[in-house]
């Protein structure tokens, strides 16, 4: 006896018919335009060639197409003293002013940085003052070098009580009084503020303004 088995296999379903959908040409062009449009950059702007590097401690933010940099600046008292000494030295050599420049000698002794005072009281400063004084007694030195020589001699022979005033509020007040007196002499001799800013007197005017403002800032 034979047994035959028949398996009923269902016929395979035909593949689904893919319907082609026509695209709107306007929508297609818009999609392509959106796809190729560049995205806005979120990175900070690159520095231009030849531009100064970004300062440390600054933060950047984007406002439209403009980059804004915010940084804090701090000027130390020693830097202001160096600026005051430079302006006083420039006033010693400047022309076009009728001020008594000898008042700049105690001003420099009070406002000069500690490095300058230490150099004048050191061996090199003592020898420089000695040779300058010897040359002044035996021969001749230009008039522009007399005030620097007087300043070195003043610092060398000044008593400790006077030099101890340096760095205190009393020294700042004395320096401000000297600078205010020189400013009064300068502007009174010029006749008017406009004449004080003429070509021949503008260097002296800017120097006097600088040595007046710096003690005023140090006072507050």
C-alpha positions in Angstrom: 0.0 0.0 0.0 1.5 3.4 -1.0 0.7 6.7 0.5 1.1 9.9 -1.6 1.3 13.3 0.0 0.5 16.5 -1.8 1.4 19.9 -0.5 -0.7 22.7 -1.6 1.6 25.7 -2.2 -0.2 28.9 -2.8 0.8 30.8 -5.9 3.2 33.7 -5.4 1.6 37.1 -5.4 2.6 39.4 -8.2 4.8 42.3 -7.2 3.0 45.5 -6.5 2.8 47.9 -9.3 4.7 51.1 -8.7 2.8 54.1 -9.6 4.9 57.0 -11.0 4.0 60.3 -9.4 4.6 63.4 -11.4 6.4 66.1 -9.5 5.5 69.7 -9.7 8.4 71.6 -11.4 8.0 74.6 -9.1 8.2 72.5 -5.9 11.2 70.7 -7.3 13.1 73.9 -8.0 12.3 75.1 -4.5 13.5 71.9 -2.9 16.8 72.0 -4.9 17.3 75.6 -3.9 16.8 74.8 -0.3 19.1 71.8 -0.5 22.0 73.8 -2.0 21.7 76.9 0.1 24.5 77.2 2.6 23.6 77.1 6.3 24.5 80.1 8.4 27.8 79.8 10.1 27.8 79.7 13.9 31.5 79.9 14.3 33.2 83.2 15.3 34.5 85.3 12.4 38.0 84.6 11.2 40.6 87.3 11.6 41.5 89.2 8.5 45.0 88.8 7.1 47.3 91.4 8.6 44.9 92.2 11.4 45.9 92.2 15.1 45.3 88.9 17.0 42.4 88.6 19.2 43.1 89.7 22.8 43.2 87.1 25.5 40.3 87.1 27.8 37.9 88.5 25.2 34.7 86.9 24.2 33.0 87.1 20.8 29.4 87.0 19.8 27.6 87.3 16.5 25.2 90.1 15.7 24.0 89.7 12.1 27.2 90.3 10.1 29.1 92.2 12.8 31.5 90.7 15.3 31.7 92.4 18.7 34.7 92.0 21.0 34.5 92.9 24.6 37.7 93.1 26.7 38.6 94.8 29.9 41.6 97.1 30.1 43.5 97.9 33.2 46.3 100.5 33.6 48.5 100.1 36.6 49.9 103.0 38.7 53.4 102.2 37.5 52.4 102.6 33.9 50.9 105.9 34.7 54.1 107.0 36.4 56.1 106.1 33.4 53.8 108.2 31.2 54.1 111.1 33.6 57.9 110.9 33.6 58.0 110.8 29.8 55.7 113.8 29.5 57.8 115.7 32.0 61.0 114.8 30.2 59.4 116.0 26.9 58.4 119.2 28.6 62.0 119.8 29.6 63.0 119.7 26.0 59.9 121.4 24.5 59.9 125.0 23.3 57.1 127.5 22.9 56.3 127.7 26.6 57.1 130.2 29.3 56.9 127.9 32.4 59.6 127.6 35.0 61.0 124.2 34.1 63.0 124.0 37.3 59.7 123.0 39.0 59.9 119.7 37.1 62.9 118.6 39.1 61.0 117.9 42.4 58.1 116.7 40.3 60.3 114.0 38.7 61.8 113.1 42.1 58.3 112.4 43.4 56.7 110.7 40.4 59.6 108.7 38.9 59.2 104.9 39.1 61.3 103.0 41.6 63.5 101.6 38.9 64.6 105.1 37.8 65.3 106.2 41.4 67.3 103.0 42.1 69.4 103.5 39.0 70.2 107.2 39.9 71.2 106.2 43.4 73.3 103.2 42.1 76.9 103.3 40.9 76.0 104.0 37.3 73.8 106.9 38.2 76.4 108.4 40.7 79.1 108.2 38.1 76.9 109.8 35.4 76.0 112.7 37.7 79.6 113.1 38.8 80.9 113.2 35.2 78.1 115.6 34.2 78.9 117.9 37.0 82.6 117.8 36.3 82.0 118.6 32.7 79.7 121.4 33.7 82.3 123.0 35.9 85.3 122.6 33.6 83.9 123.0 30.2 80.3 123.4 29.0 77.1 121.4 28.6 74.1 122.2 26.5 71.2 124.0 28.3 68.9 121.0 27.6 71.0 118.8 29.7 71.2 121.0 32.8 67.7 120.0 34.1 68.3 116.2 33.8 71.7 116.7 35.6 69.9 118.8 38.3 67.3 116.0 38.7 70.0 113.4 39.2 71.8 115.6 41.8 68.5 116.4 43.5 67.6 112.7 43.9 71.1 111.8 45.0 71.3 114.4 47.8 67.6 114.4 48.8 67.0 113.5 52.5 65.2 110.3 53.4 62.2 112.2 54.8 61.5 113.7 51.4 62.1 110.5 49.5 59.9 108.6 51.9 57.0 110.6 50.6 57.1 108.8 47.3 54.1 106.5 46.8 51.9 108.3 49.4 49.0 110.6 49.0 51.1 113.5 50.1 53.4 113.1 47.1 50.5 112.9 44.7 49.1 116.2 46.2 52.4 117.9 45.9 52.8 116.7 42.3 49.3 117.9 41.4 50.1 121.3 42.9 53.3 121.6 40.8 51.5 120.5 37.7 48.6 122.9 38.2 51.0 125.8 38.7 52.9 124.9 35.5 49.5 124.7 33.7 48.5 128.1 35.0 51.8 129.6 33.8 51.6 128.0 30.4 48.1 129.0 29.5 48.5 132.5 31.0 51.7 133.0 28.9 50.0 131.7 25.8 47.1 134.2 26.1 44.3 131.8 25.2 43.5 128.2 25.0 43.5 128.4 21.2 47.0 129.8 21.0 48.2 127.1 23.4 47.4 124.5 20.7 49.3 126.3 18.0 52.0 124.4 16.1 54.8 125.8 18.1 53.3 125.1 21.6 51.2 122.0 21.1 53.9 119.7 22.4 54.3 121.6 25.6 50.5 121.9 26.0 50.0 118.1 25.7 52.8 117.4 28.1 51.4 119.8 30.7 47.9 118.2 30.3 49.4 114.8 30.8 51.4 115.6 33.9 48.3 117.3 35.4 45.8 114.5 34.7 48.0 111.6 35.9 48.4 112.8 39.5 44.7 113.7 39.5 43.9 110.1 38.5 46.3 108.7 41.0 44.7 110.8 43.7 41.3 109.1 43.2 
